């Protein structure tokens, strides 16, 4: 109520009290014409009551004023006591963010002797952030206590409330939340068939003992649900312990069985977060699938909020795929192609030999099944090797007619069109996102380790990180559908070129199945001389590569980092070749080349000989790849990319060191 309204209300109340006396005086005045004695008596009585009421009201008003004065004094004293002795820290600061007043509780919180005039950030760095961002509140830690800070912008005052007990209760609640996991013995079947019964029993006993001891040590409920699978239940506190020691059980089991012909490795999928048990179970299975898709021998922790963390995966994946699976996938592909009106095949941006070779192979597979197929190629600039391959394709009119740009391919998309994405599983890396999102039926064929980003709802996924290349996978699919039909020399050569480029001439990530695929392609007429023609480096590219490698520094004991000094764009393939070349230098454990890409982004190509997991480093920068071969693209300058790369390397080296100490 406003002061004017309060005064009006008091006046109205006073007027109501006067009405009886006014009436009494008027009646006595009127009565005087008829009976003077009665009039005088009534007048005097009314006057006496009026005087009595005025005296009483004045006494009550005085008592009320004294009460209000006493209450105001009491409130003032209580306010002073609250400011000085209540368990609430109060900091008042000036325009320069220097303390102008603080209460006793603030002195105790920050252990102050004399703080008048000192900057706020001298007490806690979060104060400046809170003021600059104009937030109303924040949570800070001072020593072992937790405080909720409220900011009053008008009076430039900070209020600190001790929330330690609430924080501890919340932490206890979080630590006791249920976590569900699945532990899987990656190559148990292969080990069982590769050794005799006695050795198999001994390995099984040794692994079971290790797992039981590990579960008891960390208070994990573990139940074996199959010969190669265990069900895990734990809480968040236990999960934190496992994360802190980086799931050392992975190394323990691998080391305990490494004497065998096929050492056992583990994959662990963990689901956690504040959600239902059903969802936790789904998260754990999804995590396990992600870990297996990345090559196994690792633990994957997936939270309800979508955050994913990876542990392990630091060894080269051994060949675990079987020809049975390849035959099943080939038959599934055949059925999907038959159900389709046509097939579009698309690789990744800045295609390499593996991407284009695999695309040509899938196109030929569709022809064997009896469906028209087209390869989607980028409309922009490509590498010299890809240009040479396309030039050869142009000489074959029938083959070249099946090469379309993304704009030419879009009108061909209908409800029955099958899109096959090769050599990538990330939507952000495909040649055309429009084609991907418009296609209702998508197949993914890739040999890279699976990352968090993945194409949504594919009808079929064939991911084998144990394979040398996507061209190798596609070649195996063709073997089961070719029958008496043959590939043309150029088609077989394209697939062989894809295998040779990704294996660096059969020197990296090469298994027996790689040579089997290459042998099949040679029988089909693959021309190794033509492959060398595609892979030859011209003089200009060699000079360009030399200019990039001129600015190389050795960082963190064997990490070679080359940053292109010019502002010119360099093709991704040339950057990758530069990283390969740098890896040949003595004392280099891993090589990283940073340069501007044709699309304006900054590319980083990473290579290693196996001692350093460059995939983990590139994943910290939103990239991916393999243990020995990875890359990323960033929307930053070369200088910023160099700083980010060094931070990622430092983080990786720290994790590696901590893992060794814990072992």
N, C-alpha and C positions, 0 to 999 in steps of 0.2 A: 504494500500500500504506500502511495506517495505521501509526502508531508502535507500537501494541500488537502488531500482527501482525508487525512487523519485529523486536521484542524476542523474541517467541515463536520466530521463525525462527532467530535467533542462538542461543538456548538449545538448541533441538533439534539444531543443527549441533554445538554444544559437547558435547552428550550423546553424539552419534554418535562423536566423536573419543575419548571416555573409555571406550567399551565394550571395546576391546582390552586396555587397561591393567587394567580391573576383572577381566576374565577371567583375565589373567596373574597378578594378585594372588590370586585365588580358587584357581587351579590350584596355585600355589606353596604356599598354605596347606594344600591337600589332600595335596600331595606330601610335606609335612613328616612325615606319619604313616608313610611308607614309606621315604623317603630324605632325610634332613635336609640333606645337602650339595647335592643336586640342587635341593631346595626353595629353599635360600638363594641358590644361583646364579641360579635363575629369578627370584626376587624382586628381586635386585640388578639384573639385566639389565632387568627391566621398569621398575624405579625410575629407572635411568639414562636409558632412552628417554623416560620420562614427563617427567623434568626437562628433557631436551634439547628435547622438543617444546614445553614451556611457555615456555622461553627463546626458541625460534625464533618462536613465535606472538606473544610480547610484542614482539619486535623488529619483526616484520612489521606488527603493529598500530600501533606507533609511527611506522614509515615511512609507513603509510597515512594516519595522522592528519596527518602533516606534508604529505603530498601533497594531502590535502583542504584543509588550511589554505592551502597555496600556491595551489591552484586557486580557492578562494573569493576570495582576494585578487586573483588574476588576473581573475576574472569581475567583481569589483567595479570594478577599474580599467577593464576593457573597457566596463562599463555607464556609468561616469562619462564615459569618452571618447565613447561613443555619444550620451549626453545632450548633450554640449557641442560635439562636432565632427562627428557624422554629419549627412548632408544631409537631415535630417528636422526640421522645425520643431515645437517642443513649447511649448505655452502652458498653464500651470496657473493657475486662477482660483479666487476665493473665492465665498462665497454671494451677494455683491453684484455678481458678474460683473466683478470687478476683477482685474487680473493680479497674481498673487502670485509667479510665477517663470516665466522663459522661458530657452531655451537660445541658444547663439550663432547657430544657423541662423535662428531666429525674428528675432533682432536684424537679421540681414542681409536677410531677406525684407521686413520692414516698415521697415527703416532706422531702428532705434530707438537712442536714446542712453540714456534711463532710462525704462522703461515700467512699473516696479513701481507698482501702485496705480491705473493708468489703466483706464477702462472698456474692455471688449472691443470694443464697437461703434465705439470711436475708431479701431481698427485696420481693421475691416471690418464693414459692416452685416449681412452674412450670418451672422455668428456668433450674434447675438441670435436671428435666425430659426431657426437650427439648434437652439439650446438650447430655445427656446419650443415648437417643434413636436416636440421630443424625437426628432429624426431621428438616425440613426447616422452619416450621412456626407452631404457636399455638395461641390460643385465651385465654386471661386471664382477670380477673376482679380485678380492684384495686379501692376499695371504691365503688362508684356507677357508675364507668366508665368501659368501655370494650375496650380492646386493642388487636390488632393483632400484634404478635411478629414474626419478621423475623430473622433468625439466619444465619449469615455469618461465616461459619466454618473456612475459610482461614484466615480472619482477626480477628477472635474471637470477633465478634461484634454483639450486639442485637439491632434491630431497632423496636421501638414501635409506631404504628399508632393508633390514637384514632378512634375506630369504633363504638362509642356509638350510634350515630344517626342511622347508618345502622342497628345495633342490635335492636334498638327500633322499627325501621320500620319493621324489620323481625318479631319481637315479635307481633306487631300489626297485621301483615298479618296472622300469625299463629292463633292468638286469635280470628280473625274474620272468620276463616274457618268454613264451615258448618259441623254440626254433626247431625246425624239421629239416633233416638232411637225408641224402641218399649217397652211399659210398659204393663205387663200382670198380671191380678189378678189370682194367681195360682189356688186357690180352690174356685172360684166363683160359679161354678156349684154345688159343694158339699154343700156350704153354702146355696145356694138358695133352695135346696131340703130338707135341715135339719131344716130350721126355717119357721115360718109362714109368710104370706104376709106382715104383719105390720112390723115385725122385719127386714125382708129382705129389705123393702123400707127404713127403718131408717138406716140400715148399708150401703146401697147403697148411700144414701144422705150424710152420714158422710164421707165416703171414697171419694166421688166426691168433697166435699168441701175441704177436706185435699189436694187432688191432685191439684185442681184449685189454692188454696192458694200457694202451693209449686211451681207450674208453674209460677204464677205471681211474686212470690218473686225472682225467678231466671231468669225471662225473657225468659221462654220457651214457644214455640208455641206447644199447646197440643190439639189434636182432638180425640174424642172417635170414634173408627171405629167399635166396637162391644161391647157387654155387658161387656166383660172381657178384652178388649184390647184398648190401646191408642197409637196414633202416636205422636212422639215427634220430634221437630226441635229446635236446639240450636246452639251455636257456641262454639269454644274451650275454651273461657274465662269462660263461664257458666259450661262447663264440668269440668274445673279445680276446680271451686267452689264446685261442687258436689263431686268430688274426695276428696277434702280437708275435707269436713264434712262426708265423707264415706257414701254418699247416705243415710242420716238420715231419708229420707222418708220411708225407709223400716221399721225402728223401729216405726215411727209415726203411720203408718197404722196398724201394728201388735198390738201396744199398744191400739189403739183406738177401735179395734174390739176383743180384747182378752176376753171380758166378754161374747162373744157369744160362742155357743157350738163348732163352728168351726171358729177360728179366721182367718181373711183374711191375706194372705201374698202376696207380690209382687215379680215379677221377671222383671228385666230391661235389655234389650239388646241394646248396644250402638255400632254404627259403626262410625269411625272417621279416619282422615288422608287426605293427599293430593291426592284425586282420584275423580272419577266421582260420581254423585249422585246415579246412578244405583248400583255402587259397594258399596257405603255407605249403601244403603238399604239392599243389600245382607249381608254385614257385621253385620248390626244390627239384622237381622233375625238369622244369624249364632250364634251371641252372645246370643240371647235369647234361642235358642235351647241348647246351651252349659250350660246356667244357669239352665234351666229346667232339663237337663240331670244330673246335679249335685244336684238336690233336690229342686230347687227353692229357694224363699226367699233370693234372692241375685241379685246384679247387675254385669254384665259382660261387660267390655269395650275392644273392639277388634280394633286394629289399622290396617291400610293398610299394614304396614310392618310386620304384623304377631304377634306383641306383644299383650299379653292378660293380663288384670288385673281383679281380682275378689274382690268384696266388699260384706260384709254380709255373709249369709250362715252359721251363727253361732248357729242356732237352729237345733234340730233334725228334719228331714223331717217327716211330718205326712203322713199317708197312703192315697194316692190319686189315686192309680191305680184302675181300675175297672175290673170286670170279663169279661165285654164286650171286652176290649182291649186284655185280656189274650186269649179269644176265637178267636179273629181275628188273633192274632199272631200264635196261634196253627194251625189254618186253613192255614195260609200263609206258615208255616213251612211244613205242610203236602204237599202242592202243590210243594214247592221247592224240597222236598225229592223225590217226585214222578218223577220230571223232571231230577233227578240226576242218574248217573250210580252207585254211592256208596256214603257213607257219612263217613268223617273222623272227629273225635271230639278231640279237643286239648285244654288243660287248660294252666295255667301259669307255669313258672319254680318253682322249689321247691313246688310241688303241696301239697295242704292241703285236708282235708276231703271234703270241699265244692267243690273244683275244680274237684276232682276225682269222687265224688258222682254225680255231675251235668253231668260229661262226660258219666258216665254209664247210667244216665237217658236219655240223648239225643240219645245214642246208641240204647236204648230200644224203644224210640219213632220212630226211623227210621225202626226198625224191625216191629213195628205195622203197618207202612205204606207200608211195603213190600220191603225194600231195605237193602242190606248188609251194615253194619256199623262197624267201628273200632275205638278204643280209642288209642290215641297216648300218650305213657308214656315216661318219661325221662329215659335215660340209666344210669344215675349216681345214687348217693346215695340219698335216701329219708328218711323222718322221720319215727320213730318207728310205729306210728299209720298207716301211709300209707303202710308200710311193712306188718303189720298185715292184713290189708284189702286185699292186693295183694296176701298174702298167702292163704286167704280164697278163693279168685278168682281162684287160681291155682288148688284148689280142684274141681272146676267145669270146666271140659275140654272144653265144648262148649263156656262158657263165656271167659275162658282164651285165647282161640284161637282168640278172637277178640281184644286182647291187643297187640299192636305193638310198637316197638321202632320207633323213627323218621326215621331211616335208612330203616327199613322194610316197612314203610308207603309210602315213596317217590315214589317207582315204581307204586303204585296204583293211582297216580294222573293223571287225564286226563282232557279234556275240560269240561266234565260233572260231575266231582267230586265236591261234596259240602263239604266245610270245615266249621265246626261249632266251633267257639272259645268261651269258657265259662270261667266265673269268671275273665276276664280281657278284656280290650279294647285297651291296649297299645302294639304296635308291639314289643317293646323292652323286654316285659315280657313273650311272648309266649314261649312254649317249643322249637319250631323250626321255625326260621325265614324263612328257605328255603321252608318249607311246606306252610307257609303263603304266601310268594311272588310267589310261583308257582301255587297257587290255584286261579282260575279266579272267582269263586263263593264262597263268604264268608258270614257267618252269625255270628253276635256278640250277645251273651246273657250274661248280666253282671248286678250286683247289686251295683257296686261301682259308686261313683260320677264321672262324666265325667271330664277328664283332657284335656289339650291342645293336648297331643299326642293321636292319634286315628288311628285305622286301616283304610286305604284308600278304598273308594268305596265298602263298604259291600252291598250285595243285600238286607239284612234285619238286622235291629238293634232292639234288645229288651233290653233296659236298664231301670231298675226301682230301683233307689236309696232308695226307700221307702221299698223295700223288705228286709227281714232279711238275705237272702242268695240267691245265684244262684240256689242252689238245690230247694229252695221253688218255684222259677220261673219255673224251669223245671218240677217240680211235677205238677204244675197247667196245663202246656202244655200237660202233659201225661194224665191228667184227661179227657180232651176233645177228646182224640184219642184212649183211652184204650178200651172203650166199655165194652164188656164182657171179654176181655183179662186181664190177671193179670201179675203183676211183680213177679219175684221170690223173695224168702225171702231175699237173699243176695242183690239183686238189690234195693229192698225197704229199706233195712237196710242201704245201702250206702247213699241213699238220705237223710234218717233221720239223719244219722251221720253228714252229711254236714250241715243240719239245726241246729242241737244241738251244734256243735262246734262253728259256727259263732254267735249263740245267747247266748253262754256260758250257755247252759242248759235252754233256754227260759227266760233269765233274761235281755238281751239287744236287742234293735231293734226288738222287738217282737210285732206283730200286730195280729188281729183276723185271717187274712189270713194265718199267720204262723201256728196257731193251726189247721186251716182247712186242710192245707197241711200235717201236722203231723198226723192228724186223718185219712186222706186218706191212708197214708203210713202204719199206724198201721192196717187198714182194709186189706191192701195188704199183710200183714204178717211181717212187719218190726219187728226185734227182738231188744228190748231195752237192753237186757243183752249183746247181741253181740256188740251193740253200745258202752256200757261201756267197753267191752274188747278192742275195738279199741282205746278208749280214755284213758285207764289206763296208768299211768306213772310208768316206772320201776325205781328201786332203783338207777341205774347209772345215769339216766336222772335227778332224784331228786337231787342227789349230784352235778351234773354238774350245775343245775339251782341255787343251793345254792352258789356255787363258783362264779357264775356271779353276783348274788345279794349282795355278800359280800362287793363289792366296790360301794356303793350307796351314793350319796350326794343329799341333798335337795337344789334346785336352784330356785331363783326368787319366793319364797313364795309358795311352794307346788308342784313344778316340780321335781319329783324324777328321777335322771339320774344314771343308773348303767352301768359301763364300764367293760367288761370282762378283767380280769388282765392277762390271759394267751394268748399265741399266737396260741392256738389250734382253729380249725374251729368248729363252732357250727351251728346246723341246724336252718333254719328260724323258724320252728315250735317251737323249744325249746326256741328261743329268744322271740317269741310271748307269750309263756306260762310264761316266766319269767316276761314279762311286765304285764301280767294279775295278777300274784302273787304280784308284787310290788304295784299294784293299790289297793290291799286290805289293805295296811298299813294306819294307822290313820294319817290324815292330808295331804294325798297325793291327789292332784287334777288331776295330769297327770303323767304317768310313761313313761320313755324312756330307752330302753336297747340297748347298742351298743356292737357288737361283730363281729368277723370275720366269714364270710360265707364259705361254702365248695369251692366255686368258687374263693376265694381269695379276694372278695370285702368285704367292711365293711357294715353290715346291721344295720339299726335302726328300732326297733319296738316300736310303740307309742300307748298308751291307755289312755282313760279318762272316767270319769263318765258323761260327758256332759257339765260341766262348762268350759272346755277348748276344743277348736276345734283343735284337733291334726292333722286333715287333712290339714288345712291351714299351719301349721308349717311344715309338711312333704312336702307339695308342694313347699315351699321355698327351699327345698333340692332335688327337682326333683322327689319327691315321690307322694303319693296320698293315697286314702282310704275313710274312713268315718269320721264323726265328732268325734266319740269315738274310732275309730280303724283305724290306718294308719301305713305306713311303707315306707322305701326307701332303696336303695342300692347305695353306693358311692365308687368311685375308689380312696380312700384316706385311711390313717392310722386311727386307733381308736382315737388317740389323736387329729388328725385334724378333724375327724368327731365330736368329743366332742365339739371342739371350734366352728365349723360351726353350730351345734345344739344349743348351747347357744346363738349365734348371732341371729339365727332364733327365738328363744324363746324371746329374748330381743325385736326384731322387732315386734313380735306378741303382747307382753305385752304393748309396746309403742302405737301400733295401737288401742288396746283395751282402754287404758287410754285416748287417744285423742278422741276416739268415745264417751266415757262417758262425757268428758268435753264439747264436742260440743252439746250433748243432753241437 
